[in-house]
């Protein structure tokens, strides 16, 4: 079970976007990286296709998971993640900061 998943709101801990938060678009477990909406933006040259115009396009670059922390559902600040098994046997992620369950 992964600590950071697609759809989570995360806070950037290090790098040029330190302190910013955004939603995880994609997680790449093999590379230990994730794409976060609006974070670590880079400009890339795009060749013209039938669907898209040529030009310089800004898009998200992958950021290492060690530089990300899940935002606490209670106050939106960075928190570590723990796991808890409920009475019915399901395993859920829990915010260490507030003890609140992280849905998803």
C-alpha positions as a printed NumPy array, in Angstrom:
array([[  0.   ,   0.   ,   0.   ],
       [  1.466,   3.341,  -1.091],
       [  1.646,   6.369,   1.152],
       [  1.093,   8.864,  -1.689],
       [ -1.599,   8.068,  -4.238],
       [ -3.248,   9.655,  -7.273],
       [ -5.81 ,  12.252,  -6.149],
       [ -4.053,  13.113,  -2.871],
       [ -3.358,  16.734,  -1.982],
       [  0.362,  17.048,  -1.253],
       [  2.714,  19.763,   0.028],
       [  6.171,  20.249,  -1.512],
       [  8.906,  20.068,   1.156],
       [ 11.996,  20.965,  -0.905],
       [ 13.015,  22.545,  -4.202],
       [ 11.934,  25.612,  -6.141],
       [  8.245,  25.037,  -5.325],
       [  8.754,  24.524,  -1.568],
       [  5.569,  25.247,   0.395],
       [  3.234,  24.921,  -2.582],
       [  0.535,  22.287,  -2.681],
       [ -1.371,  20.527,  -5.406],
       [ -3.179,  17.365,  -6.437],
       [ -1.237,  14.27 ,  -7.501],
       [ -1.991,  13.541, -11.171],
       [  0.161,  10.419, -11.543],
       [  2.484,   8.319,  -9.365],
       [  5.495,   6.499, -10.825],
       [  6.417,   3.895,  -8.173],
       [  9.362,   2.436, -10.134],
       [ 11.058,   5.85 , -10.293],
       [  9.808,   7.036,  -6.841],
       [  8.343,  10.123,  -8.507],
       [  4.967,  11.816,  -8.919],
       [  3.356,  14.461, -11.115],
       [  1.651,  17.204,  -9.117],
       [ -0.765,  19.666, -10.746],
       [  0.779,  23.16 , -11.004],
       [  4.065,  22.172,  -9.313],
       [  7.556,  21.828, -10.883],
       [  6.443,  23.4  , -14.162],
       [  8.875,  23.235, -17.102],
       [  8.664,  24.632, -20.629],
       [  8.969,  22.197, -23.528],
       [  9.031,  22.779, -27.265],
       [  6.083,  21.095, -28.974],
       [  6.053,  20.005, -32.599],
       [  2.805,  20.711, -34.437],
       [  0.321,  17.853, -34.685],
       [ -3.2  ,  17.565, -36.05 ],
       [ -4.599,  18.141, -32.555],
       [ -2.118,  20.673, -31.148],
       [ -0.444,  23.85 , -32.298],
       [  3.346,  24.14 , -32.355],
       [  5.066,  26.277, -29.73 ],
       [  6.422,  26.297, -26.215],
       [  4.212,  24.408, -23.762],
       [  4.415,  24.56 , -19.96 ],
       [  3.811,  21.214, -18.27 ],
       [  4.468,  19.434, -14.986],
       [  7.728,  17.541, -14.527],
       [  7.962,  14.58 , -12.126],
       [  9.047,  15.404,  -8.564],
       [ 10.682,  12.914,  -6.184],
       [  8.406,  11.409,  -3.527],
       [ 10.891,  12.304,  -0.775],
       [ 10.176,  15.975,  -1.505],
       [  6.416,  15.528,  -1.026],
       [  4.229,  15.094,   2.052],
       [  0.487,  14.475,   2.174],
       [ -1.544,  17.474,   3.367],
       [ -3.428,  16.865,   6.628],
       [ -7.198,  16.732,   5.917],
       [ -7.837,  18.87 ,   9.039],
       [ -5.539,  21.891,   8.494],
       [ -3.791,  21.364,   5.123],
       [ -0.281,  21.264,   6.615],
       [  2.281,  18.57 ,   5.758],
       [  1.956,  15.333,   7.712],
       [  3.492,  11.897,   7.784],
       [  1.354,   8.863,   7.012],
       [  0.659,   5.836,   9.189],
       [ -1.512,   2.796,   8.649],
       [ -4.324,   1.451,  10.818],
       [ -6.427,  -1.679,  10.51 ],
       [-10.121,  -1.152,  11.209],
       [-12.388,  -3.647,  13.01 ],
       [-13.684,  -5.004,   9.694],
       [-10.112,  -5.786,   8.59 ],
       [ -9.623,  -2.976,   6.067],
       [ -6.303,  -1.137,   6.127],
       [ -6.541,   2.677,   6.006],
       [ -4.053,   5.528,   5.864],
       [ -3.955,   7.832,   8.879],
       [ -2.419,  11.316,   9.258],
       [  0.171,  11.209,  12.063],
       [ -0.401,  14.911,  12.783],
       [ -4.125,  14.805,  13.596],
       [ -4.886,  11.077,  13.671],
       [ -7.504,  11.655,  11.017],
       [ -8.237,   9.041,   8.36 ],
       [ -7.133,   9.86 ,   4.797],
       [ -9.773,   8.764,   2.303],
       [ -8.92 ,   7.35 ,  -1.108]])
